[in-house]
Amino acid sequence: MDNDYHKGQLKRWNEDKGFGFISMDNSKRDVFIHISAFKRLMSRRPMNGDVIIYQIHTDNDGKKRAVNARIEGVAEAKPKLGSKRVKQQNSRKSKRVGEYGGRKSFANTFSIILLIYLAFFVYNKVTEVDQAPDIPKARIISAPLKQRNAANYSCNGKIYCSEMTSCEEATYYQRHCPGTKMDGDGDGVPCESQWCSW
């Protein structure tokens, strides 16, 4: 297609069939033009004698025709609501909105997944803290026992929970006497299943 714009006068325009010919000043041959060449919507239809501004397209068979045409001095018309051109414009807008909406939807989905993951992570951390052995508590409870009952007990060879008479005694033996076997799980609390089950 020739990128240059040309100017010529429309003659022999057939309104019923929607085509005609443009005479060129620098050529003996007229250029064919069809109504579809008027890409811009004009405020009126072409008429004989109109000055047409156009580009030239050469078909595969070597014939030339006018394209991208407009009528000189005639204003463009605004598309009517419901016209094909308006529908095409709306279709392009909808496509752009759809693409934007798709990206927005993806971002929303990603944000929701991220929030769920964070909530799950926090829940697991809180659960781990709740399920952790309460060793400090055992130490706090057993420390006063040690101080209070140190005078009441003495190491006399007892090493098993079955030989104890109370949690206080088991705690004393574990803290002060060697060779005791009363803390099977190693959590610092002796005889949990017999005497020191809080």
C-alpha positions in Angstrom: 0.0 0.0 0.0 1.2 3.5 -0.9 1.6 5.4 2.4 1.3 8.8 0.7 -2.1 10.5 0.6 -3.6 11.6 -2.7 -6.3 14.0 -3.7 -8.8 13.6 -6.5 -12.3 14.4 -7.6 -15.1 11.8 -7.3 -16.9 11.1 -10.5 -19.3 8.4 -11.7 -20.5 7.6 -8.2 -23.1 4.8 -8.1 -25.1 5.4 -4.9 -27.1 2.1 -5.2 -24.0 -0.1 -5.6 -21.8 2.0 -3.3 -18.8 2.5 -5.6 -17.3 5.0 -8.0 -14.1 6.4 -9.5 -11.7 9.2 -8.6 -10.0 11.1 -11.3 -6.3 11.9 -10.7 -4.7 15.0 -12.1 -1.4 13.3 -12.8 -2.8 10.1 -14.3 -5.0 9.2 -17.2 -6.6 6.3 -15.4 -9.3 6.7 -12.7 -8.9 5.0 -9.4 -11.7 2.7 -8.2 -13.2 3.5 -4.7 -15.8 1.5 -2.7 -17.9 2.8 0.1 -15.9 0.6 2.5 -12.8 2.7 1.8 -14.3 5.5 4.0 -13.0 4.2 7.3 -14.0 7.4 9.0 -17.7 7.8 9.4 -18.7 10.9 7.4 -21.7 13.1 8.2 -23.0 12.3 4.7 -22.5 9.9 1.8 -20.1 10.6 -1.1 -21.5 12.5 -4.1 -20.2 13.2 -7.6 -17.8 16.2 -7.5 -16.6 15.6 -4.0 -12.8 16.0 -3.4 -11.6 12.7 -1.9 -8.4 12.4 0.1 -7.2 8.7 0.0 -4.3 6.3 -0.2 -3.7 3.8 -3.0 -3.6 0.0 -2.6 -2.5 -2.3 -5.4 -4.3 -5.7 -5.5 -2.6 -8.9 -6.4 -3.8 -8.6 -9.9 -2.2 -5.2 -10.3 -5.4 -3.2 -10.1 -5.3 -0.1 -7.9 -8.1 1.1 -5.6 -8.5 3.8 -3.0 -8.4 3.0 0.7 -8.5 5.0 4.0 -10.5 7.7 2.3 -12.4 10.8 3.5 -14.3 13.6 1.9 -12.5 16.9 2.1 -14.5 19.6 3.9 -17.0 17.1 5.4 -16.9 16.6 9.1 -16.8 13.2 10.7 -20.0 12.0 12.2 -20.3 10.7 15.7 -21.2 7.0 15.7 -24.9 6.3 16.5 -25.6 4.2 19.6 -26.0 0.6 18.6 -24.1 1.1 15.3 -21.5 -1.5 14.2 -18.6 0.9 14.9 -19.9 1.7 18.4 -20.2 -2.1 19.0 -16.6 -2.6 17.8 -15.3 0.2 20.1 -17.3 -1.2 23.0 -15.9 -4.7 22.3 -12.4 -3.4 22.4 -13.1 -1.6 25.7 -14.7 -4.7 27.1 -11.6 -6.7 26.1 -9.3 -4.3 27.8 -11.5 -4.2 30.9 -11.6 -8.0 30.9 -7.8 -8.2 30.7 -7.6 -5.7 33.6 -10.3 -7.6 35.5 -8.4 -10.9 35.0 -5.2 -9.4 36.4 -7.1 -7.9 39.3 -8.9 -11.2 40.0 -5.5 -13.0 40.0 -4.1 -10.5 42.5 -7.1 -10.9 44.8 -6.8 -14.7 44.7 -3.1 -14.5 45.4 -3.8 -12.1 48.4 -6.4 -14.5 49.8 -4.0 -17.5 49.5 -1.3 -15.5 51.2 -3.6 -14.5 54.1 -4.7 -18.1 54.6 -1.1 -19.3 54.6 -0.1 -16.6 57.2 -3.2 -17.5 59.4 -2.2 -21.2 59.2 1.4 -20.4 60.1 0.4 -18.3 63.1 -2.1 -20.9 64.3 0.6 -23.6 64.2 3.0 -21.4 66.2 0.3 -20.8 68.8 -0.6 -24.5 69.0 3.1 -25.4 69.4 3.4 -23.0 72.4 0.2 -24.4 74.0 1.4 -28.0 73.5 5.0 -27.5 74.8 5.9 -29.1 78.1 5.3 -26.8 81.0 8.8 -27.3 82.5 9.1 -23.9 84.1 5.8 -24.5 85.9 7.2 -27.8 87.3 10.4 -26.0 88.4 8.4 -23.2 90.1 6.3 -25.8 92.0 9.1 -28.1 92.9 11.5 -25.4 94.1 9.4 -24.5 97.2 9.0 -28.2 97.9 12.7 -28.6 98.0 13.2 -25.8 100.4 10.2 -26.7 102.6 10.8 -30.4 102.9 14.6 -30.7 102.8 14.5 -31.2 106.6 11.8 -33.9 106.5 13.5 -36.3 104.0 16.9 -37.9 103.7 18.5 -40.2 101.1 18.1 -43.7 102.3 18.4 -45.8 99.1 15.0 -45.3 97.6 15.2 -45.0 93.8 11.7 -46.0 92.4 8.3 -44.2 92.4 6.7 -47.3 94.0 8.9 -46.6 97.1 7.6 -43.0 97.4 4.7 -41.8 99.5 4.1 -38.4 98.0 5.1 -36.1 95.2 7.1 -34.0 97.7 9.1 -37.0 98.6 9.7 -38.0 95.0 10.8 -34.5 94.1 13.2 -34.4 97.1 14.8 -37.7 96.1 15.1 -36.7 92.5 16.8 -33.4 93.4 19.1 -34.6 96.1 19.7 -38.3 95.9 21.9 -40.1 93.3 20.7 -43.0 91.2 17.0 -42.3 91.2 14.8 -43.7 88.4 11.7 -41.7 88.7 11.8 -39.3 85.6 11.3 -41.6 82.6 10.5 -38.8 80.1 13.3 -36.5 81.3 11.0 -33.5 81.8 12.2 -32.7 85.3 8.9 -33.9 87.0 9.2 -37.3 88.8 6.6 -40.0 89.2 4.0 -38.2 86.9 1.8 -41.3 86.6 1.8 -42.0 90.4 2.3 -38.9 92.5 3.1 -35.7 90.5 0.3 -35.7 87.9 -1.0 -32.1 87.9 
